[in-house]
Amino acid sequence: MAINTYSTLQTAIANWLDRDDLTNRITEFIALCEARFGRKLRIRLMETTTTASTAAGTRSYALPTSYLSGRVFSLNTTPITPLEYLTPEMMDRLWAGSTSGKPLTYTIVGDNYHLGPAPDAVYTVEIIYYKQVDALSDAAPSNTMLTNNPDVYLYGALLEAAPFLQNHPDIPVWKGAYDDAIDNIQKADTLDRHSGSVLRIINTSGNP
């Protein structure tokens, strides 16, 4: 049976568990599995880009929905202005006063990012970031993660059932298969980013 939808995934998990008393918990196991690999994986299919406009004098802005971690923060100026990350402590040391201008740095506090100095005008901030994979549901029966990596969903969900299974002999097998899948996905993504070219160091002008 192909595992390519929310429904077929639930059926596969039920078949592997072979426990009628856990059927109503399978959707919970899937949700917990999504949280598990969301903490571990950082791959291209989780990347997305968003933009937001600043307001003069306002330093703090909400992070994008389902934000996991950032790759690039920049201003859409000509030329592009990359923003340098600072710790919150360093940000306060440099920009705690009333200084305003073109933002050059950012930090993250809670669910917000802060710019320094405070914008003196309207700028467009572009953020390339890792986003939590869209959760499976009856209304959203598939996603790219399930299509490309059904084994991660299957073995991950089976592992989430482990507390109910106690000393089930297959738990170490499922964990090994899950860990291997996660490791292979991350390694393949890293190799794919650099395939066909040699990594080089360039200067700030973009020249080797």
N, C-alpha and C positions, 0 to 999 in steps of 0.2 A: 504493500500500500504506500503510495506517495504521501509524504508529509509536507504539505504545501499550503494548508489553510488552518485556521483556528480550530475548526471542527475535526479535521483529520489528525491534527496534533493531539487533541484531547483523546481521540480514539486510540492512538498509538500509546499514549501514556497509560491509559486504562488497561490496554492489553499487556504492557510490560509489567505493570504493578500487579495485575491479576488479583485485585482486592476490591470487592464491591463496596465496602464501607468507606473507601476513599474517593469514590467517584465525584461527590459533591465538592471535594477540595481541590480538584485538578486545576480549576481556573486560578486558585490561589497559588498553586505550585508554579504555574506559568508566569504569573505576575512577579513572584519572588525570583524566579529564574532571570527575568528581564532586569530586575534590580541588581542581581548578582553580576551578570556580564556587563551591565552599564558601569559598574565600578571598576571593571578590569580592562575592558577593550577601549582602544582609541584608534579607530580605523577610518578609512575614507568614507565608507557608507554612513558614518555618523557625523560627517562634517557638513556644515551649512554656513551660509553667509547672510548677514542682516545689516541693515543700516538704520541709523537714528540721527535726528537733528538735535543739536545742542541749543540751549537758550543762553543768551548773554547773562553772565553772572551766576549761572547754575553749575555746580560742580558734580552733583550726584545724579545718576541715571540708573534705571532698572536694567538688570541683565536680561538677555533674551529668555523666552520660555524654554524650559527643559534644558537649560545650559548645564553642561558638565564641566568643561574646562576650555580655556581659550587657546587659540593658536596665534592669531594676529589681531591686534588693535591698531587702527590707523585712521588718519583724516583723509577724506577724498579731496585733497587740494592738488594744485599743479606746481611742482610734482607731489606725489603722494607723501604724506608725512607719517612715518611709522611712530607709534607711541611706545615709549619705553616703560616697562613695568617697574614699579617701586613698591616696596613693602608699605603698609599703612603708616608705620612709624617714620620712614623716610619721606613719604608724601607730606605728612604733617610738618616735618622739619623744613621742607623746602617751600611748601605752598599753603601753610596754615594762615598766613596773613591775607590781606585784601588784594594781593597782586592778581591781575587779570591779563589775559593775552591769548595768543594762539596756544592751545594745549600741546604739551610735549610728552607728558607722562600720564600713566593711569595706575590705579590700584583697585583692589576688590575688597569690599567690606560687606559681609552678609550677602544679600541678593542684589547688591548695587555695585556699579563701578564708579570711581571718582576720577575726575580729570584734574590735571595740574599744569599750568595755572588754570584758574576758572576761565571759561571761554569769554572772550570780549565781544563775540559776535556769534552768528549762526554758522556752525560747521556741520558737515556730515561725517559721522563716525561710522566706519565699516568694521565689523567684527566677524572674523572667521573663527568658528568654534565647533567643539564637539557637542552634539545634541543627543539626549537620551533617545534611543530607538523608539519609534512610535509603538505604543502598546497594542498587542493583539486584543481583539474583542469581537463580539458578534457583528458590530457595526463596521469594524476594520479587520476583516478576517485574514489578511496577509500583509506582509511587509518584506522589504528587501532582505532583512536578516534571516527570516524564516525561509525565504526562497533560496538563498545562497548557503545557509548553514542550519539545516533542520536538525542536525545532530546536536548542536549547542542547545537548542530548545529542548530536545528530547532528554538528553542526559542531565541537563541543568534542572529540569522539572523533576526528574526522578530523584535527584539528590535532595531537592527540597522536601520530598516525601520521606526522607531517611528517618526523621524523628519518630514517625509512626511505624517504621519497619524494624526498629531496634537492630538486632544483629543479622539482618538480611545478608546472605552471602554475596549478593550481586552489588552491594553498595561500593566496595572498592573498585570493581570493574567499571561501574558508571562514573565514579570520580576520575579514574584514569582516563577514560574516554573523553570526559568533559575537559579535563585539564589539557589533554593533547590537542583537542579541537581548538580551544582558546589560544594555546601557544602557536599552533600552526597558522591560524588566521592572522594573528598579530605579526608573525614573522613574514608571511606572504605579503601582507600589506606593506611592511617596511621595505622588502625587496622590490616590490612593484613600483614604489615611489622613485627608486633610484636606478631602475633597470635601463640599460642602454647608454648610460653615461657615467663618467667618473666624477665623484664628488670633488668640487674645487672650492677654494677660498677666494672670495672676491672682495674688493675694497668698496667703500661707500659709494663710489661713482658707478658701480656695476661692472667694472672691468676686472678680468682675472689678474 
